Amino acid sequence: MEETEKIQRKLPNQEIDYFKICKILLSRWYWIVASVALTTIISYTYLWYTPKTYSTYGTLKAEEKKSEVSDLITVMAVPERGPSKIQSIISVLQSHNVVLSAIKDMDYRVSFYLSGRVRTTETYPSKPLNIQLIKFDSLNFYHDLLTYKPINKQTFSLSYQTGKKEIENKYNYNEPVTVGNTSFTIRYPGAIDKNTIYLFKFNNAEDYIGRVQGGFRAGETGKNTNIISLQETDSNPQFAADILNNIMKEYVIFDRIQKAQSASQMIDFIDSQLSFLSSEVKGSENSIEKYKNKTKILDVTTASNTSATKAAEVDSKRSLLKIQIIALDQLSDQITKEKDNVTLNFITGGSDLPELNTLVSKLDGLISQRTLLLKTYIPTSQQVLDVNQQILQAKLTALNNIKSIRNGLEKNIAYLDSQLAQINQTIQALPAAQRDMVSLQRDFEINDKVYSFLSEKKLEAQISRAGILPGATVIEYAQPNFTAVSPDEHDIHRTAIIIGLAIGLGMIVLIRVLNPFIYDKETIESLTAIPIIGVIRKYPELVDENSRQVLAISKPKSIFAESVRSVRTNLSFLASEKASKVICITSEVAGEGKSFVAVNLSSTLSLIDKKVILIGADLRRSRLHKTFHVPNDLGLSNYLAHQNSLDEIILRSDVENLDFIVSGPVPPNPSELLHSERMIILIAQLKLKYDVIMIDTAPIGLVSDAIPLIRMSDINVFVIRSGKSKFYAAAVPQRISQEYHLDNTVIVLNAYEEDLLHSRYYTTKFTGDNSGSRYYYYSDYNGYSGSGYYLDDKKNKWWDIRQWFK
């Protein structure tokens, strides 16, 4: 057949069909139901085996309290801690010392558990057994669980593990039991079900620290409210409430001790100075008395009194400045040694040095912040390193400030030294006896004034310490909350359903994404511009591998037979000007049903009074002889090899108007025989006798045998099998058409069965604006089931599980 015009084809327009997307997702609804059911079962199993945790809450108010006594003085007022006050309190609440003290307030020595089928639960605060410790070393005792089983009123069994060995012994009540380094007795607990199994273990306070700190949370309820909300989460609601209440109580005690510590340190400092000055005052007083008795001086003159008074005042100021320098040196030493907190002495406290007060408060806050971070992060983490850098900077600033203050004090001392030198010159001008008396009188007055000053400060510090109140108040004590906070049943069930839906839908999407096969006509239309002339439905019954039934005739009232007739109808419009049509049937690979299509098209064409001959032109693997139950020892290959005549190879079938030619013995050169002039002569001779010459060729994707037959045919039918042909197969007919300049190539979709899972979610729109394109009316017969026109249109029931695995 000679090509006169090259036709340019365009792909048809396709639009997303959202309704079809929903149908695709619901096509495997039982996958979704099964996955949801599976995840729901897993969620119930998880909840059954997962221990519940409970949470309780308490409220603490942070405030700086002052008693009426402490209001009388301002020198000893404790400065505010600055913006990190709440953070510092939280850090202290979580500290090892406070938590340990809170644990020690509880009955922690022996903990009891009830063994169940699924899990073991703690019985706190109930103590089902009365255990009395005889020998218990808190550093070396038996740590593992011991299992108690009652036997009778006199005896019980106790099992425990030593190394890898399980030990079980019987003991009498009220008699000593020794396990490792621990000795104890168990009193008869009364009637207990013999099936009940109790477990118990010995503890020290440190064993609970990780448990308590792991479940403890604290935070400010609102900005600038100074109200701290405390939370304790534990598997035992009563334990959570008790430990949280003890933590709050212990913090109140701890805070009061810490606030009194500053005043105590101050009193100790003053005492150290007073002990020295006391002996100095007494010595000065004795010296004056001895000198008076020796020199018989009753009193000094007015001038000497004035000079002595001035010298005493200057010297007392100078001594106080030196005491301030000592206090500053102590503070500098505290900062350098990096104590957990830094406390200003009375000399540098109050409002005298507000800048230094602020720096020390900032340093306290940063140290508390670092302590809190170390509970969560390792020392080398970036957060801790950043705080360390801030602490170092705060130290340098504070030390520089202390140095500046100290330099100022030293300048003041130097100034006082210059004034003292002038006074001493005046005293030197006095008579010797009076001069000596002034010197003694001056020492006495200096020591006496400093001693009096320090005594007053000590009294103030003692009054302040007595008036200190804790800086926190418990607003609301924790109560046991028997509603579990974890696991959250509603959240877990909701999550399980969502995951189940995601798994079910994900399986549908994944299978579609991984699918390499063509299933419906929309997929073919999206891949090639070659027109489809029909969709042949999947045969409703099992088809043997040789297609021995002339199927369209054996099931004339089936949807399958009607789909074959639809293809036959569209074939009649192709090459309609030809008196005798040559139709070539091919496919990309074997197994796509080209022989099956050729047999059924031939049978349906013969029913409309068309003389049809079917040629088995696949000289390598033809099965046409098996379909018609004839031997394959005489056929096309014999004719092409000039061994037999045409009339000798034509065979008659049981169907009227349908003849056929089998392939014959496999020749050594099948491709060359099909390319020979003898094949052209065969076609020309058959055109004189038959209306339709149907040629079943070899797969064009595997061998080139079909090429000469395709070029001489009037119609080339390319078969694509649903669920068998891959996407690449749809591009083959267009390549052939373009390469050999053919406009007579059409596609038939074979063995189609409606399966929404793999269908394309685009709908083809035939708008008619595709110039040069030809479309043929046909149906895939979806949605016509139950119309009553076909014998096999009975619907499958959804509960018939056999259809799920087709």
Secondary structure by P-SEA (a helix, b strand, c coil): ccccbbbbbbbcbbbbcaaaaaaaaacaaaaaaaaaaaaaaaaaaaaaabbbbbbbbbbbbbbbbbcccccccccccccccccaaaaaaaaaaacaaaaaaaaaaccccbbbbbbcccbbbbcccccccccccccccccccccbbbbbbbccccbbbbbbbcccbbbbbccccccccccccccccccccccccccbbbbbbccccccaaaaaaaabbbbbccccccbbbbbbbcccaaaaaaaaaaaaaaaaaaaaaaaaaaaaaaaaaaaaaaaaaaaaaaaaaaaaaaaaaaaccccccaaaaaaaaaaaaaaaaaaaaaaaaaaaaaaaaaaaacccbbbbcccccccccaaaaaaaaaaaaaaaaaaaaaaccccccaaaaaaaaaaaaaaaaaaaaaaaaaaaaaaaaaaaaaaaaaaaaaaaaccaaaaaaaaaaaaaaaaaaaaaaaaaaaaaaaaaaaaccccccccbbbccccccccccaaaaaaaaaaaaaaaaaaaaaaaaaaccccccaaaaaaccccccccccccccccccccccccccccccccaaaaaaaaaaaaaaaccccccbbbbbbccccccccaaaaaaaaaaaaaaaccbbbbbccccccccccccccccccccaaaaaaccccccccccccccccccccccccccccaaaaaacaaaaaaaaaaaacccbbbbbcccccccccaaaaaaaccbbbbbbbcccccccccaaaaaaaaaaccccbbbbbccccccccccccbbbbcccccccbbbbbbbccccccccccccccbbbbccccccccc
